[in-house]
């Protein structure tokens, strides 16, 4: 079983894209991809909404997601999220 979480980050004046760029340049993306149980962590840009970035985040199981949510990286992500003033919408899928 895998769990996929789609997170839509929406901001203003390109802030969602800047957030994704900083996630990548800071090394956080690579750290998350290296976590046990992470199967996918990628950002995409919706063609019809330049102020939104889509994160597709897939994990092996709920335990892997729980471990990720308890990791110190979550505080770093929250700090960046606040820095860029983003809103989030989350969709979760299990397969």
N, C-alpha and C positions, 0 to 999 in steps of 0.2 A: 504494500500500500504506500502511496505517496500523497502528500498534502501540498497543494499549490495555493499560494496566496497571491492575489493580484492587488497591489496597492497603487492607487492613483493619487499622486502628489500634485496639487494644484496651487499655484501662486500667482504673482503679478510681476510684470516687467522681466520675465525670463528667470524668475527666482527658482522655479522647479528644476529647470535645466542646470542652473548654477549649483543647486543642492546635489544633483546627480553627479555633476563634474567634480565637486569637492569630495563626495563619497569615494569616487574612483581615485582622485589624486592623493587623498589622505591615506590610502591603503586599506580603508575599511572594507571595501568591496572584496579585495583579495583575502582579507582575514575571514570574512563571512563565508566566502566560497571554500575556505580551508577547514571550516568547522565540520566536525563529524556529523554526518546525516544530511548535509546540504547537497542538493542535487542540481540546483540551478539558482542563479542570482543575476538577473540581467535587467537593464533599464531600456525602455523603448519610448519613442516619441510619437504620440498619436498625430496623424496627418491633419486632422480637422480641429485640433485644439493646441495651439502653440504654448499655452500656459500650463499644460499638464505633462507629467512624465509618468509612465507606467512601469512599475517594478513587478517582474514575475519572479517569485521566490518559491522554490520547491524544496520540500524536506522529506526525508525517508519516512518519518512518523511523528506523532505528537510529542514523544519524548525529546526528539531532536529540536523541535520548535521550542519546547519548554526550556531546554538547556540554552538555546540561543537567546531567548527572552531574559534569562537570568545572567547572561554574560555582561561584562563591563562595556562591551561595544554598544549595548542598548542606550547607555547614558550618552555616549558620543553621538549616536544617531539622533537622539532626542535633542541634544544641543544644536546640531545642525538644522534639524527640523524647525526649531524655534528661531534660529538665526535667520532663516529664509521666510519665516511667516507662512508656512504651508498648511493647507487643509488636506485631509486624507479621506479616501473612501476605500474600503477593503471588501474584497470578494474572496471567499474560501471555497476550494474544491478538493474533494477526496477521490482518489482513484485506486 
